[in-house]
Amino acid sequence: MNLDEAKELLEKEYERAQTLAYVNDPLAFALYQVWKKVDRRHNKGGVRC
């Protein structure tokens, strides 16, 4: 994943997070969701904690 793809994914997640009633900090929520997706892509078959 390159920087542009990550930026687009973050923007989409941020827009979605702003509409969720249970999210107090949309940016933090969006960053966490993007991190999970990127980690899943790069850590296939790796050790999960």
trRosetta pair geometry for C-beta under 8 A, 3 or more apart (Angstrom, degrees):
i j d omega theta_ij theta_ji phi_ij phi_ji
1 5 4.8 -123 -162 86 85 131
1 6 5.6 99 145 -57 117 90
1 9 8.0 -22 -162 -3 137 144
1 38 6.0 -104 42 -122 152 94
1 41 6.3 78 -27 93 118 159
1 42 8.0 -91 12 -50 105 106
2 5 5.3 96 55 11 68 103
2 6 7.1 -132 102 -4 35 93
3 6 5.7 -57 -147 39 32 112
3 7 6.2 35 154 -23 67 106
4 7 5.6 -52 -146 34 31 113
4 8 6.4 31 155 -17 64 105
5 8 5.8 -55 -149 37 31 110
5 9 6.3 30 154 -17 65 108
6 9 5.7 -55 -146 39 31 112
6 10 6.2 33 154 -21 65 107
6 34 6.6 92 -160 -180 80 128
6 38 6.8 24 -112 -82 106 131
7 10 5.7 -55 -147 36 29 112
7 11 6.4 31 154 -20 64 105
8 11 5.7 -53 -149 34 31 112
8 12 6.5 29 154 -17 64 105
9 12 5.8 -55 -150 37 31 111
9 13 6.3 27 155 -15 66 109
9 34 5.3 126 119 -121 111 105
9 37 6.7 -134 179 79 144 148
10 13 5.8 -57 -144 41 30 109
10 14 6.1 34 156 -23 65 108
10 30 5.8 90 -161 149 67 113
10 31 6.9 23 -132 -91 107 57
10 34 5.0 -12 -85 -67 75 158
11 14 5.7 -53 -145 34 28 113
11 15 6.5 30 156 -18 63 104
12 15 5.9 -54 -151 34 30 110
12 16 6.4 27 152 -15 64 108
13 16 5.6 -56 -148 40 33 111
13 17 6.0 36 153 -24 67 107
13 29 7.6 -155 156 116 102 78
13 30 3.8 138 114 -144 103 86
13 33 4.7 -177 -150 80 139 130
13 34 5.6 -140 14 -51 158 92
14 17 5.6 -52 -143 35 30 113
14 18 6.6 36 155 -26 62 101
14 26 5.8 85 -156 147 68 106
14 27 6.3 15 -121 -101 108 56
14 30 4.0 -1 -74 -87 64 167
15 18 6.0 -52 -155 26 30 113
15 19 7.4 20 152 -13 59 105
16 19 6.1 -65 -162 34 36 107
16 20 6.9 37 147 -29 69 105
16 30 7.6 134 56 -99 87 97
17 20 5.7 -51 -151 22 40 115
17 23 5.0 -130 -172 145 84 170
17 26 3.8 141 115 -148 113 83
17 27 7.7 178 92 -45 150 22
17 29 4.3 153 -136 87 135 124
17 30 4.8 -111 -7 -56 145 90
17 33 7.5 -163 -65 2 117 139
18 23 7.7 -92 -84 83 19 131
18 26 4.7 21 -72 -116 64 158
20 23 4.3 67 86 -1 111 114
20 26 7.8 146 43 -106 97 90
20 29 7.5 -130 56 145 138 165
23 26 5.5 80 132 -87 128 63
23 29 4.7 -36 -143 -37 125 162
25 28 4.0 28 114 23 121 116
25 29 6.2 152 89 -18 68 87
26 29 5.6 -59 -144 40 32 113
26 30 6.0 31 159 -20 68 108
27 30 5.8 -55 -145 37 29 110
27 31 6.3 30 156 -19 64 106
28 31 5.8 -54 -146 36 30 111
28 32 6.4 29 156 -18 63 107
29 32 5.9 -59 -152 37 28 110
29 33 6.4 26 153 -18 65 108
30 33 5.8 -55 -146 36 31 111
30 34 6.3 29 157 -16 66 107
31 34 5.9 -57 -147 39 30 108
31 35 6.2 33 154 -22 64 107
32 35 5.6 -53 -145 35 31 114
32 36 6.5 33 155 -21 64 103
33 36 5.8 -52 -152 32 31 111
33 37 6.7 27 152 -16 63 106
34 37 5.8 -56 -150 37 34 110
34 38 6.2 30 155 -16 68 108
35 38 5.9 -57 -144 40 29 108
35 39 6.0 30 157 -20 65 110
36 39 5.8 -57 -145 38 27 112
36 40 6.3 30 156 -22 63 106
37 40 5.8 -53 -149 33 30 112
37 41 6.6 30 153 -19 63 105
38 41 5.7 -55 -152 34 33 112
38 42 6.3 8 159 0 67 113
39 42 6.3 -71 -142 49 28 96
39 43 5.3 -10 172 11 69 125
40 43 6.6 -68 -117 52 18 90
40 44 7.4 56 169 -74 55 70
41 44 7.3 -26 -175 -41 23 98
43 46 4.0 -75 -173 31 85 135
43 48 7.9 121 136 -80 127 75
